[in-house]
Amino acid sequence: MFALSRVGLAAIVVVALWAILIVARPGVTFHLAPIFAAAAPVLLARYEGRLKQLNVLCAAALGLGITLIATFAFSAAGWLDGP
């Protein structure tokens, strides 16, 4: 369970960096940021190599969920409107 919380933290860190970039550069679109945020937990889980395949799938679902929530929140705040 601890390893899944760490991979979830990886997605949250990438989403936080994405939010910082959005605030710092409002006229620039970061199209690949959601992909990086969703992939971060899976890449970390596979890099560590200690998790079973089912846990890696759970990490993928966790990363996808965090990314979808962040994308919805950023869209609702108007940060994804673009120039």
C-alpha positions in Angstrom: 0.0 0.0 0.0 2.9 2.3 0.8 4.3 1.9 -2.7 0.9 2.8 -4.3 0.8 6.0 -2.2 4.3 6.9 -3.4 3.4 6.4 -7.1 0.3 8.5 -6.5 2.5 11.2 -5.1 4.5 11.1 -8.3 1.3 12.0 -10.3 0.5 14.8 -7.8 4.1 16.2 -8.2 3.8 16.3 -12.0 0.3 17.9 -11.7 1.7 20.5 -9.3 4.5 21.3 -11.8 1.9 21.5 -14.5 -0.1 24.0 -12.4 3.0 26.1 -11.8 3.7 26.2 -15.6 0.1 27.2 -16.3 0.3 30.1 -13.9 3.7 31.2 -15.0 3.0 31.1 -18.7 -0.8 31.6 -19.3 -0.5 32.0 -23.1 1.3 28.7 -23.6 -0.5 25.3 -23.9 1.2 22.3 -22.4 -0.4 19.5 -24.4 1.8 16.7 -23.1 1.5 17.5 -19.4 -1.5 15.3 -18.8 0.2 12.4 -20.5 3.3 12.9 -18.3 1.1 13.1 -15.2 -0.8 10.0 -16.0 2.4 8.1 -16.9 4.4 9.1 -13.9 3.0 6.5 -11.5 3.3 3.7 -13.9 6.9 4.6 -14.8 7.9 4.9 -11.2 6.2 1.6 -10.3 7.9 -0.3 -13.2 11.2 1.4 -12.4 11.2 0.2 -8.8 10.2 -3.3 -10.1 8.9 -4.4 -6.7 5.2 -4.2 -7.6 3.1 -6.9 -9.1 1.3 -6.4 -12.4 -2.0 -5.9 -10.6 -0.5 -3.1 -8.5 1.0 -1.5 -11.6 -2.5 -1.5 -13.1 -3.8 0.1 -9.9 -1.1 2.7 -10.2 -2.2 3.4 -13.8 -5.8 3.9 -12.7 -4.6 6.1 -9.8 -2.5 8.3 -12.2 -5.4 8.5 -14.7 -7.8 9.5 -11.9 -5.5 12.2 -10.5 -4.9 13.6 -14.0 -8.6 13.7 -14.9 -9.4 15.5 -11.7 -6.6 18.0 -12.3 -7.7 18.5 -15.9 -11.3 19.2 -14.8 -10.2 21.6 -12.1 -7.9 23.5 -14.4 -10.6 23.7 -17.1 -13.2 24.9 -14.6 -10.7 27.6 -13.4 -10.3 28.7 -17.0 -6.5 27.9 -17.0 -6.8 25.7 -20.1 -8.5 28.3 -22.3 -5.4 29.2 -24.2 -4.6 32.5 -25.9 
